[in-house]
Amino acid sequence: MTATDLLLDANDDLLVERGDFVAGPADAQHIDLLLRTAQGDWRADPLVGVGIARYQKAPYGATQAAALTRAVGIQLERDGYQVLALDLTDLSDATIDADRP
């Protein structure tokens, strides 16, 4: 089942067309926000977020890949996704496949 939500533009502002907010399929947007935001960024739920930038800026090896994979899996499941495939060994060729049951 695909989540429908208000969509954001490239600057993370609400997308507005013809003077009205745009709603549409938002699973990719939800996953993107989970990855980019860090815990503490969401006032309503301070435990939401992976903070992938800290993994991208630091040395990345097997230990970091395992920690990131665990964090992403936990965040996706918390948001109601079923993780179908998750491979973060190489961030330049990452695989994240999740669906809402």
Beta strands, then each sheet from edge to edge (+ up, - down):
strand 1: 4-6
strand 2: 16-17
strand 3: 20-21
strand 4: 23-25
strand 5: 82-87
strand 6: 95-99
sheet 1: 1+ 4-
sheet 2: 2+ 3-
sheet 3: 5+ 6-
end
